[in-house]
Amino acid sequence: MPVTTVLLFLAGCAVMVAAAANLANLSAWAERWGQIPVFLVFFLIMALGGRWFWAGVDAFLAALKGKDQ
């Protein structure tokens, strides 16, 4: 498995944990900067973190399947 895939998986985990830790701040941020920009940025960050996470999971599962054959 490539090192970059592992690093992106770890980065994805960190991004998703950081986003989950800041869920309580969304309403304050929405009051300060507006609901639409806060939603868009939060959605993009979660989408990017989720993409990195699932790319790592897919690579790990592919590596496991490759070892079984």
URQUIMO-V596202 format. One record per residue. N is the residue number from 1. RES is the residue in three letters. OMEGA is omega as a letter, one per 30 degrees, with the letter a starting at -180 (NA if undefined). D_LAST is the distance of its C-alpha to the last C-alpha in Angstrom with 1 decimal. Layout:
# URQUIMO-V596202
n={N	N}
res={RES	RES}
omega={OMEGA	OMEGA}
d_last={D_LAST	D_LAST}
This chain:
# URQUIMO-V596202
n={1	2	3	4	5	6	7	8	9	10	11	12	13	14	15	16	17	18	19	20	21	22	23	24	25	26	27	28	29	30	31	32	33	34	35	36	37	38	39	40	41	42	43	44	45	46	47	48	49	50	51	52	53	54	55	56	57	58	59	60	61	62	63	64	65	66	67	68	69}
res={MET	PRO	VAL	THR	THR	VAL	LEU	LEU	PHE	LEU	ALA	GLY	CYS	ALA	VAL	MET	VAL	ALA	ALA	ALA	ALA	ASN	LEU	ALA	ASN	LEU	SER	ALA	TRP	ALA	GLU	ARG	TRP	GLY	GLN	ILE	PRO	VAL	PHE	LEU	VAL	PHE	PHE	LEU	ILE	MET	ALA	LEU	GLY	GLY	ARG	TRP	PHE	TRP	ALA	GLY	VAL	ASP	ALA	PHE	LEU	ALA	ALA	LEU	LYS	GLY	LYS	ASP	GLN}
omega={a	a	a	l	l	l	l	l	l	l	l	l	a	l	a	l	l	l	l	l	a	l	a	a	a	a	l	l	l	l	a	a	a	a	a	l	l	l	a	a	l	l	a	l	l	l	l	l	l	l	l	l	a	l	l	l	l	l	l	l	l	l	l	l	l	l	a	a	NA}
d_last={16.2	19.7	22.7	24.5	22.0	22.4	26.2	26.4	24.6	27.2	30.0	29.0	29.2	32.5	33.9	33.2	34.6	37.7	38.2	38.0	40.5	42.9	43.0	46.4	47.7	47.0	50.4	52.3	50.5	51.2	54.9	55.0	53.1	52.8	50.3	48.8	48.0	46.6	44.4	43.1	42.4	40.7	38.6	37.6	36.7	34.6	32.9	32.0	30.9	28.8	27.2	26.3	25.1	22.8	21.5	20.4	18.9	16.9	15.7	14.8	12.8	11.0	10.3	9.1	6.7	5.6	5.5	3.8	0.0}
